[in-house]
Each structure stands twice: as structure tokens, then as C-alpha cells.
């Protein structure tokens, strides 16, 4: 039988071209690529066996795949060819003729051997590409793509002109360090993988969840999936023990960006979701933010305030105002809270504008000590003038909690002005994490030993309030205005809660003060429940030093 070299040449060309398009070493498209060549060479079936080592080949322990099958193969006759790849792995190709067909001649066997070698080259190339893709695009610990892949997909969609159909999110698994401690790292990693897998299962093809690092991820999703993604990332129970059905609740802090169709680069998408995410970290009740141009403007404004801070501090643009604390028994001055006011270019910058900005950075720690120094300077002056001085509370941000020498630093400032410690009260905001709680305990105890009064500020705003006052040796409980507001509206549950908080503070020996007092109804309620310290606009707004001195003059003997 003569061999058709022209047909063979065309069939081989077709085989080579199609093999360049296959996506993996066991891609079903391989069979289509070699079908014409197999018909010409009278091949019924082609199989491949993959072995990790030569020993695995000897005991026939490996994976196999059938590339091509047509008609009934003669299992007793085959051409077998093995190739050894890197690190000793072996690929064995088995080619079977049709049952009842004649044996292959020597030329046909040569061509079949060549076909096997070509398969090996392409399979090996595909494996190398898969390895490269894994190293470049896959997270080493989880079987998902990484940030590099996320950016490349975004760039592809931008080039294709369909990026406007997508949204993106940057998210962090909330308090996942606690899950690590509770379950152990291996079990926690499985929980993380299960949570991410659950999100992936909700997404369509072309949507991706990629790991940025640690417990941080990016997600690219069709805008029609936005509500689904939002709802999922608000929190899900994830099973960590199949035997008991034990679950742990996992939720995320997220920054979203519904991508504009005129976005120019993947870096722009990353910048926007990162900006939104950083803002979302400061939201308590709804831990996500959607990027908008308005948000971007607010962030630029915040950046501008941060840049103004060093010069403003050097120029003493920050001024201490004093809001009186009033004894309700006789409405006399019982103390004051020092509040920061900023005057820049002849105008006051509202506290609600700059305080939250500085609290997100370490700038607030510098501002707190600046305010402490201003208060100490004023108290020293009043004492030198022979005035009767009241205790002044100074706020310290939770940003100080990691400072092991905070108490020493406070003592140094106060003692530099020779202010008796009894005139200084340090207000600290209640904490919401275990780590912060331990630091807070250390600081409050240290301040107590140094002779300072301490108060827990904004009590009722956080989640650890009861444990906070049970475990820490506070002197003063400062009740947040949110617990007082229901009194004016007659809300029964609100008044019951405030009643019990006041009673609890008194039974624990804590001095109790309520801030935000604005109505006679609120004053009457407080007096009825034996709470005789208050602060609020009903009595005084925060006063500049000169006006506050008039209040001090009123209490002179």
C-alpha cells in the first residue's frame, strides 16, 4: 500500500497548528487536533499515562487520559513510547490500531512515533506554561489567582472595551486573627478557602476572586452580581468541623468601585478600591464604602489637612476650649473638658472636619500631647494667679494604646508644668478588640498609680462596654449622648437602659457624668436617678480660655 505523503504533510501541519491552541495536557481539543492524522495512520485509540517517577511507572501508579478514540481498538496490539521529563516524571503514549486491521508497516510506525514525540513536546510545553502560570498568577497557599492576574484581567477588559460592565472590590476578612487563634492556622486557612469558594460559586464566568495577601482579597464581578457580592461579604457561617457542624461567622470590610467605562488602567481600579477600603475600615455599622468622585474629593481634602498639620502645630493654630461640667445639685462648676479648636487663616476649621482625619493617622497622638501641654500651661497660670481650679479632662485617642511609655510621657508633661495630678483627668475611648483591651488595661492601671483620674469616654458606643468597666479600674464613667437622646422623645427602652447604666456605675463606685445634656426634661430625669454631673449645651458650649476663666472666677471664695 503506497503512502500518501501529500495528505500526511497536510494532516501533520493541521495537527501542529491545532496543538498550539490546546489549553492543557489533557485538553479534549487534542483529540480533534489529531483526528485527521489518526485516520491517515489507521489509528483507533491514543492514550497517555503520566507517572511522577520511574518507580511509579514500574508499579503502574499514575494518571491517564484518552486523547483519541474511534471505532474498536485492538487492545493486544499497540505502539508504546515513553519520554522522561524534568525531575524524573514519565509520560507513556500508547497507540492502538483498529481491531481486525493489518499491522502497521515500518514507515507508519515511524510516523506514529513522531506523532507521540510531538504530543510529548506540546504536553510538556503546556505543563511548563501551567507551572509558569501557577508561579506568576496563582496564590501559593490557595488555589485561586493573585493580584497580578487580577490586574491583567482588568487590563484585558479595558482593551476589549467592556470594563464598564464590571465592578471591583477590595476586602479584608474581619477579625480573622481571632479565627486563627481559635481554630489554629491550618483549620483557619480551610475556613478562609471555604468562604472564598462560596463567593466564587456565586459569580459568573469571567468574574474572579484574587488573593492580595494574608486575609486580603480583590474581587472582579459583573455589575449584575453587585448585590449578591454585597450580601455575601456582609457575613456567612462557615463550617469548621464536619463532625459537629461547628461554624464560625466570617464577614468582610470592603471597598467597592463600580468601574467607569472610561477607566484607563488597572492601577486606577486598584487605587479606587483601595481608597474605598481604607475609608470602610472606619465605618462601624456598615463596613463597606462605594467609591465615588465625592469620596475622592473628601480624601483629597483630608490629605490637604494632613499636609497643613505640621505648620499649624508649630504656629499654635490649635487652641484649647473648655466645656464646663456642672453639678446638678447646685448648678456650680464641677470640672471641664478640654476640646481642640483649630483656627487657620482667620477661620475656624470645624472639629468634625479635622478630628476624624487626624484620628486615622498618628497625627492625633501629636495633637493630644499638644492639648495636654496647653491645658497644663493654663492650669499652672490659674494656680499662680491664686484661682480655685477644677479638674480638667483631656482626651487621648486609642492610637496611643500601643505606646508602652504613654504613662511616663503624660507624667513628664504634667510635671514639667508642676501641675498637681489631681487636676488632670485622662479620657480614653472604650476599646473593641482583645489586643486594645490589654493595652487599655495597662494604661489605665498605670495612670491610676501615677495619681491621675481616668474616665471611659463615649460609654455605650462600642461593643465591649460592660466587660470594659468590670475589668478596668476607672474613676469616671462618661455616658455618651446617644443613651440620653431617647429621654426627650419618651422612648421607654432608652430610659430604662440609661437608668440601669447610672445605677450600675454608682454601685461600682464610679463617678457618673452624662454628656450632651440639652433639655430640662433630661436634667429632671438625671436628678430623679441620682446622677448629679452633666455636660452639654444646656449649660455651656465649649468656651475659649478667657470666657472659661469667668466661670472659674464665679467659684472663688
N, C-alpha and C positions, 0 to 999 in steps of 0.2 A: 504494500500500500504506500503510495507516494505521499510525502509530507507537504502540506500547503504552507510554504514559507511566507507568502504574502498575507494570508489570513492570520498566521501566527504573529507576524510583526504588528498587524493592526490590533489584534487581541492583546498583545503584551503592552502596546502603547496605551490602550484603554485601561488596562489593569494598573499601570504605573500612575496614570493621571488620577484615576479614582482613588487609589490608595493614599494619595497625597491629601485627600479630603476627609479621611476617616477620623473619628474623634477619640478612639481608644483601641487598645489591643484586642478587645472582644466586641468591637462595634459590629452590629448586624450588617452594616453597609459594606463590610469586607466581602461578604458572600456575593453581593451584587457586583462589586468591582471585579471579581474573578470569574464570574459566571461564563462569559464568552470564552475565556481561556480554558476553563474546565471542560466545556463542551467540545472544544477542538481536541483536547488531550484525552478525551474519553474518561473523564474523572467523575465518579459518582459522589464521593464524600471527601471532605478535608477537615481534619481535626487538629487541634493543638493542645499539648499538655505542658503546663508551667510547673516547674519544680524549683523550690528555693535553693536546694543543694543537690549535688550529685547523689548523695545518700538517699535523699527523698525520691530521686528517680529510680534508684535500685529497689526501693520498697513500694514504689508506685504511689507515693503520697504527694498529691499536688492538685492543682485546679486544671480543669479542661474546658474547652469550648469547641463547638462545631461551627466552622466558618461557612461551609457549603455542603448541601445535601440535595441530590437529585436522583430519583429512581431508587433501585435496590442495590446497595453496595455489597461487594464480596468481602466479608469480614476476614476471610482467611488469606486474602492477598492484599498486601499494601506496600507502599514505598515509605519507609520511615527515615526521617532525617533530624538530627539533633544539633543544636547550637548552644554554646555556653556564653552567657552574658557576664557582666561585671558581678563581683562578689560571689561567683560560683553558681549563680542561678542558671537553670537549663530550660530550654524550650524545645520540645519534640513535636515535629509535624508528621502526621500520618495521612497518607493519600491513598484512597481506595478506588479500585476500578469497578465497573458495573458487574453484577452477578451474571455469569454466562458469557461475558465478553472475552475476547482474546487477550493474551498477555501484552503488556507494553513492550515495544521494541526498545533498543538501546538509545535511540535518538529521543524518543518520547520520555524515557526515564531521565535523560539529561535535562530536558525541558522542565520536567516536574521538579527535579532537584533545584533548578534555577528559580522556579516559582516559590519553592519553600524558603530559599535564601532571601528572596525579595520580601516575602512575608515576615521573616525574622528581622530584616533591616527596618521595615516600616513599623513592626510591633515594638522593636527596641527604641526606635526614634520616638514613637508615641509615648512609651514608658518614660523616656528621658524628659519629654515635654511635660508629661504629667508630674514628674518629680520636680521639674523646674517650677511648674505652676504651683505645686504644693509649697515649695520653699518661698516663692515670691508672693503668692496670693492667698495662701491658707494660714490660718492661725495654728501654731504648733500644738496647742493643747486641746482645741475644739475643732471639730470637723466643719468649720464654717470659714467663709472668706474674711480677709483682713482689710485694713484701711486702704492699702494700695489698690486692692481690687475695687473697693467702693469708689475711689476716685476715678479709676479707669472706666468703670461702667457709666459714671456721671459724664465723663468726657465723651464717651461714645454716644450717649443720648443727646448731648449738646450738639455734636456733629450731625446727628441724624435729624435734628430739629424737633424732637418730641420730648425734650426735657420738661416743658411746661405741663405735661400730663402727670408729673410726679411730685411727691412731697418727700422730705427727708427729716430725720430726727437724730439727735444725739442724746443717748440716755445712759444713766448710771443706775445700777441696782441699789436701791436704798438700804442702808444699814446692813450691807452684805457681810461686813466684817463680823457682825453678831452671828450670822448663819455659819460662818467659818468656825467660830468658837464653839457654837452649839453642836454642830454636826461633825466637825473635823473637815480638813481641807478636801479630801477625796470625795466624801459624800456631798460637800457643798458644791464642788465642781459638777457633780452629776445633777444636782438641783439646778444649777445655772444652765447647764446644757439642756435640761428638760424644759426650762422656762423659755429659752431661746428657740428651741424646737417647736414649742407650742405657738410662738409668734410666727415662725416661718410657715407653719402649716396653714395659717390664715391668709397668707399672701399669695398672689398670683405669680406666674412665671414672669421673670424679668424684674421681680421685686427681691430685695436682698437684705439680710441682716448680717452685718460685718462686725467683727470684734476689733476694737481700737486698742485694748489692753486692759488687763485686770478685769474689773466688773463694769467697764465702759464699752458701749456699742454704738454703731450707727445703723440706721435702717433707711432703706430707699423703698418707697411704696407708691403705687398708683393713687392719685388723689381720691378715687372712689373707695379706697380702703382706709382713708384717714380716720373715720370714726371708729372703725374696727380696731385699728392700731392704738388709738387713744384709750379705748375701753380696756383693751388687754393690758396695756402698760400701767393702768391705774392699780392693778394688782390681781394676782391669781394664787390660788393654793396649789402648791407643787408637792407631790408625794415624795417623801424621802425614805420611807420604809414600806416596802410592798407587803410585808408580813402583817404589820399592824395597821397599815393605812395611814400612818402618821404623815401630817402635812406641815409645810411651812409656808407662810404668806410672803410672796415676793412682789414688790412693786418697784416703780422706776421714777426717777426725776428726769424730765425730758425737755429738750428744746427743739421745737418744730420749725420747719420752714416749708411753706407751700411754694414750690420753686416757680419763679417767674420765667416765662418763655424767652426772655431776652438775657438771661444769665449767660455770662461769657466763659466761665471756667469752673472746674470742680472746686478749686480753692475758695471761690466765692460762696459756694454752697456750704462748705465746711466752716467758713468764717461765720456765716449767718446762723447755722445750727449751734455752733459753739457759743456765740453771743447769747442766743436764746437760752441755752442750757445754763450758762453762768448766772443769768437772771433768775431762772427757775429754781436754782438752789436756795434762793432767799424767800421763796414762797412757801408758806406752811400748809395752808388748807387745800391748795390746788397745785400740786408740784409739777406744773408744766407751763411753758411760755411759748407762744407762737410768734415767730419773728415777723416784725412789720417795720416799715420805714420810720414810723413814730418811735418804736422801741430803739431803733438805731440812733435817732436824734437824741433820745434821752441818755443813751450810753455815751454819745459824743459830749453831751453836756456834763455828764458825770466825770468824764475824762478831763474836761476843762477845769472842773472844780478841784480835781486831784492835783492838776498842774499848778493851780493857784495856791494850794495849801502851804508849801514851804515858805513862800514870801509873806503870805498872810500871817503865818505864825510868827515869823521874825518881826513883822511890823505891828504885832499885838492887835490885829484886827478882831480877834476873838475876845469877847467881853463876858464877864460873869454877871448874870442876872440872878436875883434871889426871889423865889416864890415862898411867901410865908406859910408856915404850918401853924394852925390855930387850935388852941384848947377850947373845946366847945362848952366847958363848964362856965367859963367867964369871958370867952372870946378874946383872950390875950395871946400874944405872940409866944409860941412854944418851940419854934425852930424854923428852919428854912431849908429849901433845896436849891443848890446852885445849878443853874441852867445856862448853857452856852448860847451866846448870840454872836453873829458874825456881821460886821459892818465893812462893806467893800465898796470903794469909790462913792462913799457918802450914802449908800443904801444898805438896808438890812437884807441879808440873804436868809430866807426862811429856814428854820431848823429842819423842817420836813424835806427840804431840798438837799441839804448837805450832810446831815447826820447819817441817813441810810447809806449814802455814798461812801463816807469815811468808815462806816462800820463794816463794809465789805472788804476793807483793806486794813493794814496795820496802822494807817494814819490815825485812826481813832484812839489808839493807845497813846500816841504822842499828844493828842488833843486832851485826853483825860488827865494826863500829868500836868499839862499846861493849866487846865482848870483847877486842879488841886493846888497848884502853886499860887494862882490868883486868889483863891479862897483863903489860903494860909496868910498871904500878904495882907488881905483885907482884915482878917481876924486880928492879926498882930497889930495893925493900925488902930482898930477899935479898942483893943485891950490897952494899948499905950495911951489912948485918949481917955481911958477910965470908964468906957462904956460897959454896960452889962451885956454880955454876949450870949447868944443862943447857939445851940448845936446846929451845924450846917452839914447837910448830907451831900456827898459828891458821887456822881455816877461813874462806875467803871464797867467797861464793856467786857463781855465774855471772851473777847480777843486776848485779854490778859491771862486767861486761865493756864496757858502753857508756860508762863513765866515763873520759874522756880524761885526767883528772888523778888517777886512782886511785893511781898510784905516789907522786906528790907528797903525797897525803893520808896514805898509810901512813907515809912518811918523817917527816912533820910530827908524827904521834902518837908514833912511836918516839923521835924526837929530843927531844921535849918532856920525856920521862922520862929522857933521857940513857942509853938502853939501847943497848949496842953491837949493831950489826945482826947480828952472828954468832949472837946468842941467839934470833933470830926466824926462823922458817920459815913461809912462806905456803903453805897448801894450797889448791889450786884444782881443782875437779871437771873432768874431761875434757869436751870440747865435742862437739856432734854436728852443727853447721851450719857452712857456709863462713864466714858473717859472724862468728860467735862465734870461729871458729878464728883469724881475722885479729886480732881484739881480744885473744884469749888470747896470741897470739904477741907482740904489742906489750907487754902487761903483764908476761909472764914475762921478756922481754928487759930491760925497764925495772927490774924488781926485782933481776935479776942485777947490773946496772950499779950499783945502789944498795947492793950488798953483802948482799942477803938470799938465803937458801936458798929454793928453791921445790920443791914436790912436787906431783905429779899424784895427786889423791885418787881412791879407788874405781876404780883401773885394772882394766879388764875388764868394767865395767858398760855402757859405751857402744859405739858402732859405729865410731868413728874412732880407736881406741886406737893401732894400730901407726903410723899416719901422725902421730899426736899426739906420740909420743916420738921419732920420727925427725926431725921438723922443728923441735921446740921445745927450747931449752937447759935442760931440767930438771936439778935436782941429785938429787932423790929420786923413786923410783917406789914408790908405796904400793899394794900389791896388795889388791884387795877380797877380803873373806872368802869370797865365792862361789867363788873359784878354790881355796880351801883346804878347803872342806867335803867334797869327794869323797875326800880322803885318809883320813878316818876310816871311810868306807864301802868303801874299797878299789876305787873306780871307776878303772879304768886310764886311760881317756881324760882324766879330770880331772887325774890326777897327771902325765901326760905334758905336758899343757898348762902346768901350773904349773912343771914342770921347765924347759921351754923359755923361759917368761917370765923366770924368775930368771936363767937363763944369758944370755939376750939383754940384760937390764938390766946385768948385770955386764960383758959385752963392750962395752957402750956407755958404760961408766964411770959408771953411775948407782948411787947407794946404794939398796939394795932392802930394804923393810920389808913384812912381811905383818901385816895386822890380823885380829882375830877368832880368835886362837890360844886353843884351849880344852883340848887333849888332849896327852898325852905323845907319842902317835903323830905328831901334827902337828909337834911340836918336833923329834922324831927325823928326820922327813922333811926339814925345813928345814935342819938341820945337815948331813945327808947331801949336800945340794945347795948347800952353802956360802952359805946365806942366814942371817946371824947377827944380824938385827934383827927383833924381833917385838913385838906389842902385843895384849893380849887378857885375858879373864877368868882364864886360867890363872895369870897373874901378879898382875894387879890390875884391879879395876873402876875407873871414874873416881873420883878421890879429892877430897874437899874440901881447900882450901888447907892447913889445919892438918895433915892426915894426909900430904899430899904432902911437906910440909916435913920430916917424919920420914924420908922416902926420901932427901931431899937431905942430911939430917944423916948418913945412912949412908955417903955418898961423900966426906965431908970428910976431908982429910988429917990 
